[in-house]
Amino acid sequence: MNTDEISLAGRTTPIELGADEFAEIGHALVDQIADLLSGMGDRRLGPDTDPAEMRKVLGADAGLPEAGTDAAGLMRETADMLIDNSLYNGHPRFFGYITGAPAPIGILGDLLASAVNPNLGGWFLSPMASEIESQAVRWIAELIGFPKDGDGVLVSGGNVANMLGFWAARAAKAPWDIRAAGMHSAERRTLRVDASAGTHTWIQKAADLSGMGVDSIRWIEQGAEDCIDVGKLRAAIEADRASGDDPFMVVGTAGSVSTGAVDDLPALRELCDEFNLWLHADGAYGAFAAAADNVPPELKAIALADSVALDPHKWLYAPLEAGCVLVRDRDALLAAFSYRPEYYRFQEEEGVNFFERGFQNSRGFRALKVWLQLKQVGRAGYQQMIEEDIELARAFHGLAVEHTHLEAFTQGLSITTYRYVPTDLAERSREPAVLEYLNALNQGIQDAMGKGGQAFVSNALIGEIYALRMCVVNFRTALEDVVALAEISVELGQGLDRSMRPDALRDG
């Protein structure tokens, strides 16, 4: 090839930014973000809008630009668009679902991680980044009391973390070489997984995607306080064994997403030891609370599980995405996921190769924000914040119990469920017609609260009751915010009751 014929020496491209231009744009963006964070509590929690309006603001009907756009103006306008049209889970009155407020140092960590842009598949592609992830995994294990000489990996979130635990359990406990033969054993036996009726939907996805099918799940009834009934679990395992099926795994919930319930993990451990089953703890929400003192003793037993799923982007307050799975057996993830083609040529002695510990080969540096936060805050800091979140949820439960217009239901970890009940309907609240109306009324309160931007709650079903659900996973939330939530719930309830109540339920 005659290089003289190619005019690419000193190549320039439309995507590059000079150092000065990058710094100017970056400083302006950081200023916008700093203003957002400093004034978070004074903002509307989210916009009152709909998909059509969002598409209009975005200009979704426009085609791909033929020519490019000035980077400084583009960045400024995009930041304005996102800041003005987002739902803020970092707002102190965001009580919905279980997305934590993003820690400022985690935000900066994501910026640095993107700039370095290592691929955490193989160690030699990301030497320092891989060591940071390994240390972050060990620190997470240490924080919750799990053996830190096991193994683990950071993933996108709770679904994937739980699935990795599921696949590790299947590879370890299946009575045949399931990685080679798949689901077709010589004896045509059926694998079974036992989980409570309240287990998160990741279990269906795992059973489906593994080829086992959702019918392989044994749904165990819940007993007191929404916990798995250990007696019925034993009966199901014995029945499956007697019929020739192969139970291999029990799922224990360490903080349910609806009510914060914690299964009897010590009893599950004993049962799994008796039947040689894998105990997996779904702690996507609650596992980090094992670092706190004001939690049920059953949660501390999460250290007894064979695998644990947990989410740093929940109670570690890391920016999305950040999930994690821990395994007690150092070889368990390798046994489930490792393949070593010749073209990789990675050596284990070089360090941890994370491509062998899960689905992903190419992996981003999500560990940096987690590591930075753990290093900045330390064990004592996280213990303090988690305990305070729990106390705030308990304080709200106390307010609801005492309030004449509110009815309190469950309280578990940092989750409280409740509803608004007009005083004149309180004694009739379980009558079918009244119950139907109160369910509709509280759904209306939830919708109005979200549209009003004053606060944000989700919902839970307590039997046949549509309950409002508040969850505190937010280092910005304070006592005045939970007091305000009670006031907002009552104010909205009174207003909607006047317009929504059927004539048949009105006095006279």
N, C-alpha and C positions, 0 to 999 in steps of 0.2 A: 504494500500500500504506500502510495506517495502522500505523506502527510502534508506536503506543501499545497495539496489541492483541497485541504480541509481547513476552513476558516473558523476554528473553534479555540484557537489559542486565546487565553484570557477571557474565556467564556463568561457572558453575563446572562442572567435568567430573570424572568419577571417575578419570581417568588422570593428572591433574596432581599434582605433588608440590611443596609449598612449598620455598623455598630451604633453610630449616633442616632440614626432613625429608629432602630430597635429600642434603644434606651429611652428616647423621647416618648414613643408610643407606650412602652411598658410602664414608665413612670405615670403617665396619664391614666392608664388602666388601673394601676395599683391605687391611685388616688380615688378613682371611682369606687373601687371595691372597699377601700377604707371608709369612705363616706357611707356606703351601704351597711357595713358591719357596725359602725358607731351609732347609726340611727335606726337599727333594725327594730327596736321596740316601738318606735314612733310611726312605723310604716303600716299601711294596710297589709294584712297577712297574705293576701292574694287578690287578683283582679276579679271583678264580677263580669265574666265574659263567657264566650262559648267558642267551639272550634271554628265556626265561620268567621268570627271577629278576629281570632288569632291568625287565620290564614290571610285576612285582609291586611292586618298590620304587617305581616311578613312579606306580603306581595307574592303569595304562593303560586299565583297563576302566571307569573313571569317566567320566561324561558331562561336557559343558561346564558349569562352575559357573553357576548362575543369578545368584548374588550374587558380588561381588568378594571379594578377600582382602587382609588387611593387608599393605602393601608391605614393611615392615621384616621381619616374620616370613617372608614369602614369599621375600625375597631371601636371608635367612640359611639357610633350609631348602633352597633350591635350590642354594646354594653347597655346603652340606654334602653334598647328594645327588651332585652332580657330582664333588666332590673325593674322595668315598669310592668312586666307581664308574666311574672313568675309567682308560684306559691312558695312561701318561704318556710321550710322546715326548721330553719334556724331562728325563727321568731319565737320570743318567749311564751307566746300563747298558742303555739302549735302543739296540740295534744293528740293529733291523729296518728294512727298507725305506729310504726316504731323506727322511723328514720331520725337519727341523731342530728343535732345541730353540728355543722362542720367547724372543727377547731381552726383558728386562724393559722397556726403553724402547719397544719395539714394542708391548707390551701396553698401556702408557699411551697410546701414539699412537693405538691403535684406540679407546680411550675418548674422547679428544679429537676424533678424526675423527667419531665417532658424535654427539657433542654439537653440533658445527658443522653436520654433515649436508649438505655441499655435493653437488650433482649435477654430476659431472665429464663431462657430455656436451658442453655448450657452454661456452666461456670465460666469457661474461658471467654465467652461472649460478654460476661458481666461480672467480673471478679469481685469488685467491691459491693456492687448491688446485690449479688447472690449472698454474700456474707451478711449484709444488712438484713435481707429477708430471713436468713437462718436465725440470726440473733433475735429478730422481731418475733418469730415463731416461738423460740425458747422463752422469751419474756412473756408472751401471752400465756403459755403453759404455766409458767411460774406464778403469774398474777392470779390465776384461778385455782391454783393448787394441783394442777395436772402434772404428771411426771415429765420433766423437761428433757429426759434422755430418750424420749420417743421421737416421733417425726411429725411433720406437718407441712402445709403449704398454704399460701394465700391465694384466694380465688375471687370471683366476682361478687359473691354474696351467699346467703343461706341456702338457697336451692342447690347450688353447685357443691357447697361444702357438705351438705347432707348426702348428696348423691355420691361423692367420693367416699364418704364413710360407708355407704350402702355397698358400693362396688368392692371396697376393701374387705368388708364382712363376707360378701359372697365368695370372693376368691379364697378367703381363709377357711370358711366353714362348709362350703359345698362338698359333699362326699365323693365327687369325681372332679377331674380336671376341667373345670367349667370354661377356662380361657381357651382350651383347645377344642373341646367337644361342644361348647355352647350348652343350650338347655336340653339337648338330646342325650341323656344318660342311657347306658345300656339297659338299665332296669326301668327306664321311662318313669322315674320318680319325679315328684313335684316339690320344688323349693317353696317354703312359706316364710313370710315375714310377719311378725306380730306387732301391732301398733294400736294405740287407743283411738277411739272414734274421733277424738279432738286433734289428732296429729295433722300438721300442716300438709298442704297438697303436694309438697315435694315428693312424698312417698308414692303417690300415684304416678308421678312423672318417672320416678326411678324404676318402679316395677314395669311400667309401660316400655320405657326406652331400653331396659335390659332384656326384653323379650319374655319376661316372666308373665306379664299381663297383670292388670289390677286385681283380677280374681285370686291371685296368689296371696293377697294381703288378708290377714285375719284381723278383722276390726274388733277390738276388745272394748266392751262397755266401760264407761267411766263410772266411778263410784262417787264417794264424797268429795266435794270441792273440785270437781272436774278432773280428778286424777284417775289413771288407769286402775281397774279392778284387778289386783294381783291374783286373787283366787280364781277369777274367770280366765285370766291369762294362763295360769297353770293348767286349768282344765282344757283349754284350747291346744296347748302344746302336747299334752298327753293324748288328746284325741287324734291330733295329726300324726304323732308317732305311731299310734296304734293302727292307723289306716295306711301306713307305709309312706306318708309324706315326710319331708325333711324341713322342719323349722330350722332356720340358721341365724336369725337375728331378732332381737327385741328392741323396739324404739321407745326410749323414755324421753318425755318432754321436760326440759328444764326451763320453764317459763312459757306458758302457752300464749299465743298472740291475742287471744280474746280476753282472758282473765288473769294471766300471769301465774296460772297454776303450775305446780312443780310435782311431778310424779315421785313415788317412793323409790328413789334410786337405790338405796341400800337393799331393799327387798328385791328389786329387779336384778341387782348384781348376784344375790344369793341364788335366785332362780336360774339365771344364765349359767352360773358355775355348776349347778346341779345337772343341767341338761346340755352342757357344753355348747352354749349359744353365745353369739357376739352381742354385747350391749352397746348400743349407739345412743348417745345423748344429743337430742336436738336442743342446743342451747343458743340458737341464732339470736334470740332476744335475751334470755336470762343468764347465760353462762357467765358473763362478766360480773354479775351480781354476786358470784361466789367469792369475790374479793371483799365484799362488805360483811359487816357484823350483824346488821339488822335484817337477816334473811332466814328462811326456814332451814333447819339443819339438813334436810334432804338435799338441798341445793349444793351444800358442801361436798356431798358424795359424788358430785360430777367427776371428781378425781378417780373414781372407781371404774369409769366407763372404758371400753376398748377404743372408742372413737368419740369425738365431740365436734359438733359444728357450732360455730359462733361467728358473729358479725362485728368486726371493728367499726363498721359504718353505722352501727346502732349505738351500743353503750360505751364504745371507746371514742365516739364523736368524730370519727374519721370522715372526710368527704367521700361520697360515693365514687368508685365502688371499692369495697374491701370486705371480703369474707375470709374465713379460715377454717381448715379442718385439722384436728390433732389426732394422732393415733398413738396408742401405747406401744405397740410393736414396731420397732424401727424399720422392719422389712415389709410391713403390711402394704404400704402404698406402692413400693417397688413390685411386690408380688402381684398386685392388681393392674399395674399400668406400664411397667417397664418393657420396652422393646429397644433393642440396640442394633440398628442397621449399620452396615459398614461405613456408610458415608457420614455418619455422625462422628465416630472415632473419639468420643468423649471418654475420659478416664475418671473413674470414681475418686481416685486419689487426688484429682485436681480440685475437688470440692463437690458440693451438692449440685446435681443436675436436675433442675425442677421439672424438665420435660418428662422425666420418668415417674413423676408423682401425681399425675393428673391427666386431663384431657388435652391441655394446651401444649404445643411446642413453642410457638412464639408467645412470649409473656411480657406484659408491661411492668413497670417499676412501681406497682401499687404499694409495695412494702415501705417505701421511704416515708410517706406521710404517717404510717402507723408507727414506725420506728422513732421518728421525730417526736411524736406525741408522747409515747411511752418514756422517752428520754427527758422531755421537758417536764412532764407532770410527775412521773414516778408512781410507785405503788400507793403511797400515802395520799397523793393527790386524787388518784382515781377512786380509792376507797371513800374519801370524803365526798366527792361529787355524786357517786352512785348512791351512797347512803342518804344524801340530801334529796336526790330525786325521789327515792322511796318515801322519805318522810313527807315530801310535798304531796304525793299521791294519797298518803294516809291522812294528811290534813284535809284534803278535799273530801275524802270519804267521811270524815268527821263533820265537815260542814253540811254535807248532803244528809247525813243522819239527823242533824239538828234542825235543818231547814223545813219549814212547814209546807213548802211547795216542791220539795225534791224527795225522791225515794232512792236510797242507796242499796246497791246489791253487792257485788263481789269486790274484794280488795286483795290483790296479789302482786307482790313486788311493786312496780311503779305504775300499776294499772288499777283504776277504779271504774266500775260501771254504775250507772245511775239513770234516772229519768225524771222528767217534770210531770207532776200530777196536780191538777187543780184541787184545792182543798175540799171542795164540795163533792168530788168524785173519789176521794181517797178510800173511803170505806167500801166502795163498789168497784174498785180498780180491777178485780179479777173476774167480774161479770163479763160474759162474752162480748156484748155490744160495747161496753166501756173499754175493755181491753183492746178491741179493734180500733176504737177511736184514739186511745192513748198511744198505740203503736204508730198510727198515722200522724198524730200530733208531734211525737218526738222525732219522727223522721223529718217532719217539716222544720222542727227546731234545728236539726243537724244541717239541713240544706240552707236555711236562712242564715245560720251562723257562718257557713262557708262563703256564701255570697256577700255577706256584710263585711267580711274581712276583719271582724273583731277578734275572733278566735277560731280554732279548727279542732273538731273532734271527729272520731269515727263511731262505729256502732258495734254492738255485740248482741247475740240472741241469748237471753237467759230463760231457758224453757221456751215459752211462747211469747215472752216479753221482748219488745224491741227496746233495747237499752242504749243510751249514749255511753261512749267509752272514752275516757281520758287517760292518756299515757304520758308520763314525764320522762323523756330521755333527752334532756336539754340543759346544758350548764348555764343558760341565760334565764331560765324560768325561776321566779321567786315567789314568795308567799302571796304577794299582792296580785300575781297573775292567776293563781288558783282561786283566790277570793273573787276576782273579776269574772272568772269562768262561771262560778255559781250565780253571780248577779246577771250576767248575760243570758244564761240558760233560763232563768226565771223571767226576765224581761221579755225575751222572745216568746217564751211559752205563754205568758199572759196575753200578749198581743195576738198570737196565732189562735189561741183558744177562743177569743172573741169572734174571730172570723170563720173558724173551721168547725166549731162544735155543732153537731146535728141538733135540730129542734127537739128530737126525742130525748136528748140528754140534758136539756135546759130545764131549770126549775119552772114549775108552773106549766 
